[in-house]
Amino acid sequence: QAAAAEEGEGVRFGDQRQFEMLQERVRRLAAVTHKNLCGILHVWVDPCTLRPNFVTEYRGQKTLKQFIDNVKRVKLKVIKSWCRQMLTGLAFLHSRDPPIMHGNISPSEIFYDPTEGAVSFSHLAQSSLADSLFRLEPSAADDMNVWYCVPELFRPDGDRFVGNVANDVWALGLSIVELFTGRHPYEAEDSAGAIFERVAKGAIPSSVHQIQFFPLKDFIVQCLSPVEQRPSVQDLLLHKFLTVDELSDKLVSMRSTADKAEKKEAAAAEGGGSGERGGVGGGGSGGGGGGGKAASG
């Protein structure tokens, strides 16, 4: 590889200086460390493809996507814990000089260690290089998760938003939707074309409007606001969703149980029977519900 690089054989764009600049940038990003960021143990750039290769730390057997696919629901207090950890990691990146955008946030790119309750982003080096590679080689777009891309990138002046740390906030909002509902944010759309159109328009997923717990719903809506009004991760750390007391967790569970009890009463009334709402509080505060698997804090 070194010989090929020296002779310029196989190096895309035929620019040895460009290759060296990318190599240096990968090394610099790999040196960034944080408890909520998967660390890099070794890194090198392939001169023939200009693709970085990594050996990373082990941060749990599953991603958050794999975890939520195997539970019926995730408790609200667990969602809060994940949010705080993710925001803390992003706050660290965004406060660097210059600020660093992660650029590839989704439940499939966040590792989870259930024994510690810890979440870690996949390392930012490769995703942070995406804008450089995209400018040089459009096929690099194949590596990007288009469904989590920000809508402003599709605007006529979209180039000026490449690398904007506000992009991470949008992707975080969509990730929270998926973690809370257990479904892809735009799952209601019937085709890839319809999803792409909604993403480009900046449309909030319909599932967000079905969330009954207002602090969580408002948190997500804030993340998915237009880029000019989108809050910073520092602002989101102070959002009421993360600062309200744990009683709200019980109220959400109780509300869900109460809804089921009311439906049961209505069905019983229609059939001439009488329904009772006994046990609503006890059933709701248990959190797990009905014997199904639930994530624990």
Residue, then its C-alpha position, 0 to 999 in steps of 0.5 A: q500500500a505504501a508503494a502504491a501511494e508513493e507511485g500514485e497507483g490506484v489512488r482515487f483522484g490522483d492526488q497524493r496530497q489529498f490522501e495525506m490530508l485525509q490520513e491526517r484527519v482520520r488520525r486526529l479524529a481517532a485521538v478524540t476520546h469520551k466515555n460515550l464514544c467507542g474508542i479507536l485502538h488502531v486506524w489506517v487509510d487504504p490508499c486505493t480507496l481512501r477508506p479508513n479502517f478501524v480496530t475499535e473498543y468493545r462496547g457491548q454485544k448489541t446496538l440499541k436497534q438490536f436491543i429494542d427489537n427484542v423487548k416489548r417496550v422500553k421504560l421511560k426512565v431508561i429512555k431518559s438515561w440513554c438520552r442523557q448519555m447521548l447528549t453528554g457525548l454530543a455536547f463534548l464533540h460539539s464543544r471542541d474547537p472547531p466543533i465536531m459533528h458525529g454525522n452518523i447517528s441512528p439506533s443501529e450505530i449506538f452500542y449498548d451494554p445492558t449490564e452497565g446501562a451504558v450507551s456509546f456512539s460508534h466512532l465519529a472518524q469515518s462518519s465525520l469524513a463523509d462530507s469530505l468523501f462526498r464532495l470528492e466522490p458522490s458514490a460515498a453517499d451510499d455509506m450515509n443513512v439517508w433516512y436520518c439525513v437532515p432536510e436542509l441538505f436537500r435545499p438549494d443551499g444545502d452545501r452550507f449545512v454539511g458538517n453542521v452540528a445541528n445535523d446530529v440533533w435532528a438524527l438524535g430526535l429521529s432515534i428517540v422516536e424509534l427507541f420509544t415506539g420500537r418502529h422506524p420513524y417513517e414506517a407509516e409511509d408505503s414506499a421508499g419514495a414517500i419516505f424520501e419526500r417526507v425527509a426532504k420536506g422536514a416532515i415530523p413522523s406521524s408517530v410523534h403525534q401519537i405520543q401522549f407524554f408531553p415532555l417527551k413529545d416536546f423534546i422530539v419536536q424540538c429536535l426536529s424543528p427547522v435548523e434555524q430554530r433547532p436547539s443545541v445539545q446543551d439546551l436539550l440537556l436542560h429540557k423538562f423531559l430530562t429534568v422532571d421527577e420520576l413520578s412522570d414515569k409512573l403516570v405514563s404507565m398508569r395512563s396506559t393501564a387506565d386507558k385499557a381499563e376504560k376500554k374494558e369498561a366500555a366493552a363490558a357496558e355494551g355487553g350488559g356487564s359492569g367494569e371496574r377500574g380497580g388495580v389501575g394504579g398498582g398495575g401501572s406503577g409496575g412498569g413491565g406490564g402483562g408479563g412481557k419483557a421490558a427494559s430495566g434501568 
